[in-house]
Amino acid sequence: MKLEKSRFNSEDAAQPVAAQGVIGNNDFAALVPVMSGQIGGRENNIVSAKALHKTLGVGRDLSTWFNERIQEYGFVRGVDYFTDDDQGAAWLINEQYSPVSGKNKKRGRPEKGYYPTLATAKELAMVERNEQGRAIRRYFIQCEEELHRSVPEIAARLRHQLKSRIGAANMFKAMCTALEAARAEQGKQTSQNHYTNESNMIARIVLGGMTAKQWAQTHGIDGDPRDSMNAEQLEHLSYMESTNITLIDMGMDYEPRKAELMRLSQRWLTKRLGADHD
């Protein structure tokens, strides 16, 4: 996971101490900077849980607080946050930001770091139900609004990613329905294994011979693999699933369908490559 200082981090600001009462947005930029990073191969905005924990004034220790919130609200490692233990994770480059890279004074070794996405950090702030939490949540919302205004191409890409993800989910459900209906007409029962076979067949076509599970393991991804795929991969999956529905409805058996899907996949990729070069 790569991290770099964000434009939201106030570089010239002193490092004030978190205190009860009203804190201005400039102070929040120093206390809880928002950094650019990647989780599961996707660009995202990252926050230090340690900095957030300190500014919120949480009474419990960092590890206990963060892990309890993870379990309580179902946050997924590799999707909603990552830790120092994750493959490719790095300490923040900004060594001057002591709340992140500080030592655990009791044990004399680095304290484990947790890095939630901006959206996850916003939820963490909201559920604390104190004045600091409400103020920090407003600050995070302003950061998001500023990002959408200043980097519209990123916002557009994220919207495109979301649309592609929803489209792939809808097609997968429809493909399962078509498979079940076709087998019912033949007087056959449909088990989970049949759905898995169809899903793996299409994933191998799209992901270079790997199932979605294998692809996720190769890239160190936790959670649903489709949540970490890019828009092109999701659109390719949707096209394959849509085409497979048509072939299933035509009564085509598994092996002929697989061969036809591989042929049509190459045609789709060729057209996509041509469109990208126009």
N, C-alpha and C positions, 0 to 999 in steps of 0.2 A: 504494500500500500504506500503510495507516494503522498507526501505532504509538502505544501509550501505555504508561505505566509499569504494571507488574503488581503485584498485592498480594504477589508473591513477592520483589520487590525490597526490600531492607532500606533504608528511606529514612533512618533515623537512624544507620546504621552508617558508620564511617569507611571510606575506600577503602584497604584493606590491599594490600600488595604480594604477588604470588604467590610462594610459596616452596616448596622441597622439604619433604616431610614431611606431617603430618596437618593438614588444614584443616577447620574445622567448617562445618556447614551455613549458619550465619549469615554466615560469611565468603564462602561460595560465592554467597549471595544478593547480596552487594555486588560480588564479582568477576565473576560471570556471571549478571546478572539475567535473568529470564524476563519478556518483555513481550507484551502483547496486540497482535495485528496481523491483517492480512489478506493472503492470497496467493491470487491467482486469484479474488477475490471471496468467499473463504471465511474465516471466522474461524479464527485459529490462534494458537498461542503461538510467539513468535519469540525467537531468541537472536542476539547479535552474535558472528560468527565471529572477529572480532578479539579480543574478550574471552576467548572459549573458547581460541583459539590461545595467548594469553599465559598463561592459567592452566594449560594442559596442559604448558607448557614445551617446545613444539615447536621444534626447532632450525632448520628451514627457514623462509624468509620466508612471510608470510601468504598472498599470492597463489599462490605455488608450491604450498604445502601444500594449500590449499583446492581449487584446480583439479585437482590430482592425485587427491584423494579423490573429487571429482565424477566424473571419468572412471573411476576404479577401481571405484566402487560404483554407478554409474549414476544418480546424483541428477539430477533434472530441474528446470531453471530454471522458475520460475513455479508449481511444484508443491511441491518440497522446499526451495527457497530462492529468494531474489531478491537483486538487487544495487542499488547506487545508480543504475545506468544504466537500470533498468527504469522504464517509464512509471508515474507516480504514486508512485514510491518517495520517501521523505523521510528526512532525517537525523533521528536520534532527538531527541525533544523534551527529554529529560533532558540538558542541556548540561553538567551537573556530572559526567556519566559520561564522563570523558576517554578511556577505552580505545576508545570508539566514535567520538567526534567529533574525535579528535586529528589533528594534521597530520603529514604525511610530512616529517620534518625534513631528509632528504637532498635532496628535490626542492622543498620549500617550498610544496607544494600538498596538498590533502586526499587522504588515502589511500583507495583504493576500499574500500567496505564490502560485506561479504557477510552475509546474514541468513538462516540456516537455520531451519527449523521445529524445535520442541522434539524431535520424533522423530528428525529428521536429526542434530541436535546430539548426541543420545544415542548414535547410531551412531558419530559422529565421535569421541566420547570413548572409546567401547568399543574401537575399532580401534587406538588409540594404545598399548594394552597396557602402560601404566605405572600407577603408584599413583594419580597425579592423575586419569588417565582413568577408573579404576574408581571413585574417590570421586565424581567429577563425575557419572558415569552414575547412581550411587545417588541423588545429589541431584536429578537430573532426574526419576528415577522417583518420588521423594517429591513433587516438584512436580506431577506428573501425578495422583498419588493424592489430593493435597490439592485439586486442581481438581475431581476427580470427587466428592469429599465436599462441597465448599463450593458448587459450582455444578452440581447434578445435572441441571438442565434442559439445560445445554450438553452434558453427557455423553450425555444421552438423545437430543439432536438429532444428535450425531455418530454414535451407533449407528444411528439412523434413516437417516441419510445413507449409511452403509456398507451397510445392508440394501437400500436402494433401488438403490445402485450395482451390487451383486451381482445383484439381480433383473433389472436392465436388461441386464447382460452375458449372463445365461442366456437371456433372451428373444431377444436378437439372434442368438445361435448357433442357437436353435431355428427362428427365422424363415429363416435361411440354409439350413438343412436342408430345411425345407418347400418353399422355392423350388426347390432343386435336385431334390427328388423330383418335384415337379409338372412341371418341365420335362423330366425324364427320361421321364415317362409320355407326353409329347408327342413324344419322340424328339429332344429338343433338348439341346445342350450348355449348361452354365452357366459363364460366365466371371466374372472379378472385376468387370467392368463391370455385370453384372446385380445383384450384391450391393450395389454402390455406388449404383445407381439406387434400389433399395428403401430403403437407409439414408438417402439424401438426401431422398427423398419424405417419409419420416416425420419427419426432422429439420426440414424446412421447415414442416410442420404444427405441430410443437411449438415451434419457435424463431422464429416470426413471419416465415416466408418465407426464412430463411437455412439453409444447410447447416451441419453441425456445424463444419466447417473455417472457414466464413465467420464464424460466431458467435464462435469462439475468436479469430480475428484481430481482430474488432471489439472484443473485451474484453481484448486483449493477453495471451491465455492460451497458454502453451506446453504440450506434452504432449497426452495424450488429452483431448479436450474434455469427455468424460463425467465425468472426474475432478473437473472444476470446476463441474459442474451441481448445482443444489440438489435436494433430495429431491423436490419437486413436479415438476420437469422430468423427473427420472429415472423417477418413477412414471407420468407422462404417456407417456414413451417406451415403458415396459414395456407399458402398456395398448394403445398403438398397435401395437406389434410383436406382441403376443398376438392382437389382433383381426385383424391382417394375416395371421397364420398361418391363422386360421379361413377367411378369404376366399380365400386361396391354395388351401387344401384343397377349397374349394367350386368351384374351377375358374374363378374370376372373373379377367378380364383386368386389365391394369395400370390403365387409365384408369377403369373402373368401380370398381375397388378404391380408387383415390385419392379419388374423389368420396365413396364410402361412409366412408372413414376420416376425411375432413374433416367430414362430418356427425356422426359418432360422437365426434370430438374435441370439437366444440362442446357436445355433450350431456354429455360427461365434465367439461368445464370448468364448465358451468352447475351440475351436481350438486356439484362440488367447492366452488364459490363459495357455494352454498346451505348446505353442511355447515359451512363456515368461519364463517357468520353465525348458526348455530344456538346 
